[in-house]
Amino acid sequence: MQVLAGDIGGTKTLLAICEVTARGEAAGAPRVEVLASKRYDSRKYPGVGSICRELAAEVDRPPPLYAGFGVAGPVANGRSHTTNLPWIVDQRDLAQTLGIAAVRLANDFHTLAVGIEAVKPKDLATLNEGVRDPKGPWAVLGAGTGLGEAIALVGVSGQREVLPTEGGHCSFSPRSELEIGILRFLSQRYEHVSWERILSGDGLVNLAEAVAHVTGLRPGDQLQDTILHDRSNAPAAVTAGAGSGDPLCKHALELFCRLYGAEAGNFALKTLATGGVFVAGGIAPRIVDALRDGRFRDAFLDKGRMRPLLEQMPVQVVLDTDAGLLGAALMAAREAQSRLTPTASPPR
């Protein structure tokens, strides 16, 4: 079945026409093949409908009858007022505008969690081997612009149903004198120091500034200038500095990986994620070598009496940055299936 899928961000919108095969081979996983895709500058358009019409014109065909979109912002009753764009996206209005049967709309982290089902094994990097329970809950977390956390459970249909959370806004919990110092530093900046203030793009910069304050390590002039005048590019500057051996950047990135592992362990225990823990989002694929060096795993397992339980939970990094798009395609296909499958007649 062909569907229209979209990943709607505050800066870029990725649209694709996808072929969805409900079930793959032996593993029973759904498969999504991207037939055509294009990325658009979101700010140049008045809404999603105009972008979809442009894609249809470029591929010289009307959009498929079913569409799914992940949007960077809260979604309630199929409607979202996007966080970083002056758009209101309503799934019923959008379906009418495009002249198609139905649109499914969900938060972008929700669609990412759905899309993990369609991620190929080669696009998963293992941080802890564990033993997967096929019917066990998944814990999905991902640092990017913010920190998303979601739970995926096997529903009565056999498909995984996603329970979105706002777990990234839970209070940061330090575990050492250094981390207590970081909390004190950030408490002067924020009314509430959440995990998102640590585990996000800006969180990595926060860590570099906090480590500099606590330890006395000085940021280089170029990094300092980037933080002051071009903060949106500062996370990449910290990562690059760590790679080139800058002591402050290296310290900040290593601490970021430890804290990422600590919060992944917290979330795994809260969800009893015997089906696996998936580390997604935009940052993890870029720092996968640092995540693999043992610091993440050590912190993930460092839960006292619960260590044996966590050792059995598989932990993998999702390397496919289009997982959210795959999830949007799966949502569209499931909407089509629910509408096209005849309901059973009640017993006489």
NORFEN-V777095 format. One record per helix or strand. SS is the DSSP state (H for helix, E for strand). FROM is the first residue (numbers start at 1). LEN is the number of residues. If there is no record, write none. Layout:
SS:FROM:LEN ; SS:FROM:LEN
This chain:
E:2:7 ; E:12:10 ; E:31:11 ; H:42:3 ; H:48:12 ; E:66:6 ; E:76:1 ; E:79:3 ; E:88:3 ; H:91:8 ; E:102:6 ; H:108:11 ; H:121:3 ; E:124:5 ; E:138:6 ; E:147:8 ; E:160:5 ; H:167:3 ; E:171:1 ; H:177:11 ; E:194:1 ; H:195:3 ; H:201:15 ; H:221:9 ; H:231:13 ; H:247:25 ; E:276:5 ; H:281:11 ; H:295:7 ; H:304:8 ; E:315:4 ; H:323:18
